[in-house]
Amino acid sequence: MAILLVGIVTASALFRVYWEKAVAPAGTRQTPAAIRTFWSPFLRESEDPFVIFSNAKFVGTAETGMRYYEPSRDSLNSATQHYTGVGEVMGVRALDQLFLQQLGRNFHLKRAGLFTLDDAQNRNLIFVGSTQEDTPLEKISSTHEFTFTRLTSGPNQGKQAIINLHPRPSEPNLFLPTQQARPLEVDYAVISLVHGLDGRHWTLVLAGTSTIGTEAAVKFVCDENSLQELLGQLNIRNGTSTLTS
């Protein structure tokens, strides 16, 4: 089941959530019910999940100017992965606080450039950042309803956008942040929860069209009030032991 909702965290953001069945563990600490219910797929396993943050390849330096690495025109030796977005950094920080203070758990942190498919075999995964920021997300799972693209022409050339693969009658098929000529006012992000490679574990995607959208998505799923609203729209009762599709 997919649900469309709008939230404001650091920018106006669009979230689509794809839920399947997951069972909450027994004996989890007394966290707020909405947080415990949403995060139940990541609490029932004894192994700590991986959090993978996007780590795009760039060409150039901060002193001379930087742009995204383009395989068709750049040598791989000229690329660097020394930078990540502010939103990804703040998102990882928010997850760290959530896991330690609310969930009583830890996670393993990896940048996307060091993450391998072997890491994904027997763990729950949380991706912070979109496929356009050089994550192995497309090899792990699909968001089913949305995909990311970088526009190659028009007034928004070079910008990331979200393609709505199955738009409803009232929905657009493309979501774009504010235009290049204006300050960022509106951004869009996808929240998606799907089964992992083995069908037993889970993959949570928190990805925006910009680093700010990614931060907004993470903060949304760390906030009790936001999750309370989300669960209500999904018709899921707080504290339920089973999330149904």
Residue pairs with C-beta under 8 A, 6 or more apart in sequence:
1 18
1 19
1 234
1 245
2 16
2 17
2 18
2 144
2 145
2 166
3 16
3 17
3 230
3 233
3 234
4 14
4 15
4 16
4 168
4 171
5 14
5 15
5 17
5 229
5 230
5 233
6 12
6 13
6 14
6 15
7 13
7 15
7 216
7 220
7 226
7 229
8 216
9 215
9 216
9 217
9 219
9 220
9 223
9 226
10 87
10 212
10 215
10 216
10 219
11 184
11 185
11 186
11 187
11 212
11 213
11 216
12 185
12 186
12 187
13 187
13 188
13 189
13 208
13 213
13 216
13 217
13 220
14 162
14 175
14 188
14 189
14 190
15 189
15 190
15 191
15 217
15 220
15 230
16 143
16 145
16 146
16 190
16 191
16 192
17 191
17 192
17 193
17 230
17 234
18 143
18 144
18 145
18 192
18 193
18 194
19 193
19 234
19 236
19 243
19 244
19 245
20 193
20 194
20 195
20 243
20 245
21 242
21 243
21 244
21 245
22 40
22 41
22 44
22 193
22 202
22 242
22 243
23 40
23 44
23 241
23 242
24 36
24 37
24 40
24 43
24 44
24 240
24 241
24 242
25 40
25 43
25 44
28 36
28 40
28 43
28 103
28 104
29 103
29 104
31 102
31 103
31 104
32 102
32 224
33 238
33 239
34 224
34 225
34 227
34 228
34 231
34 238
35 98
35 102
35 103
35 222
35 224
35 227
36 43
36 239
37 227
37 231
37 236
37 237
37 238
37 239
37 240
37 243
38 221
38 227
38 230
38 231
39 98
39 103
39 221
40 241
40 243
41 124
41 193
41 202
41 204
41 243
42 49
42 103
42 105
42 124
42 126
42 202
42 204
43 103
43 105
45 123
45 124
45 201
47 122
47 123
47 124
48 105
48 106
48 107
48 108
48 123
49 107
49 108
49 123
49 124
49 125
49 126
50 107
50 108
50 109
50 110
50 115
50 119
50 120
50 123
50 124
50 125
50 126
51 92
51 95
51 107
51 108
51 109
51 110
51 126
51 128
52 110
52 111
52 112
52 115
52 125
52 126
52 127
52 128
52 135
52 136
53 84
53 88
53 89
53 91
53 92
53 109
53 110
53 111
53 112
53 128
53 129
54 84
54 85
54 88
54 112
54 127
54 128
54 129
54 130
54 133
54 134
54 135
54 207
54 214
55 81
55 83
55 84
55 111
55 112
55 113
55 129
55 133
55 134
55 135
56 68
56 69
56 81
56 83
56 84
56 132
56 133
56 134
57 68
57 69
57 79
57 80
57 81
57 134
58 66
58 67
58 68
58 69
58 79
58 80
58 81
58 82
58 83
59 66
59 67
59 68
59 69
59 70
59 74
59 78
59 79
59 80
60 66
60 67
61 80
66 83
69 76
69 78
69 79
81 111
81 113
81 134
84 111
84 129
85 129
85 133
85 210
85 211
85 214
86 211
86 212
86 215
87 208
87 210
87 211
87 212
87 213
87 214
87 215
87 216
87 218
88 128
88 129
88 133
88 211
88 214
88 215
90 215
90 218
91 128
91 206
91 214
91 215
91 217
91 218
91 219
92 109
92 128
92 218
94 215
94 218
94 219
94 222
95 107
95 126
95 128
95 218
95 222
96 107
97 222
98 222
99 105
99 106
99 107
100 106
107 126
108 123
110 119
112 129
112 133
112 134
112 135
112 136
113 134
115 135
115 136
116 136
117 136
117 139
117 140
117 197
120 136
120 140
120 196
120 197
121 197
121 198
122 198
122 201
123 196
123 201
124 196
124 201
124 202
124 203
124 204
125 140
125 196
125 201
125 202
125 203
125 204
126 203
126 204
126 206
127 135
127 137
127 140
127 203
127 204
127 205
127 206
127 207
128 206
128 207
128 214
128 218
129 135
129 206
129 207
129 208
129 211
129 214
130 137
130 148
130 160
130 190
130 207
130 208
130 209
130 214
131 137
131 138
131 147
131 148
131 207
132 148
132 149
132 150
132 160
137 205
137 207
140 196
140 197
140 203
141 194
141 195
141 196
141 197
141 203
141 205
142 194
143 190
143 192
143 194
143 205
144 165
144 192
144 194
145 164
145 165
145 166
145 192
146 162
146 163
146 164
146 165
146 190
146 192
147 162
147 163
147 165
148 160
148 161
148 162
148 163
148 190
148 207
148 209
149 160
149 161
149 162
149 163
150 158
150 159
150 160
150 161
151 157
151 158
151 159
151 160
151 161
155 179
155 180
156 176
156 179
156 180
159 176
159 177
159 180
159 209
160 177
160 209
160 210
161 174
161 175
161 176
161 209
162 174
162 175
162 188
162 190
162 209
163 173
163 174
164 171
164 172
164 173
164 174
164 175
167 173
175 188
175 209
176 188
176 209
177 184
177 186
177 187
177 188
177 209
177 210
177 213
178 184
178 185
178 186
178 187
184 210
184 212
187 208
187 209
187 210
187 212
187 213
187 216
188 208
188 209
188 213
189 206
189 207
189 208
189 209
189 213
189 214
189 216
189 217
190 205
190 206
190 207
190 208
190 217
191 204
191 205
191 206
191 217
191 220
191 221
192 204
192 205
193 202
193 203
193 204
193 205
194 202
194 203
194 205
195 201
195 202
195 203
196 202
196 203
204 221
206 214
206 217
206 218
206 221
207 213
207 214
207 217
208 214
208 215
208 216
208 217
219 226
220 226
220 227
220 230
221 227
228 238
231 237
231 238
236 243
236 244
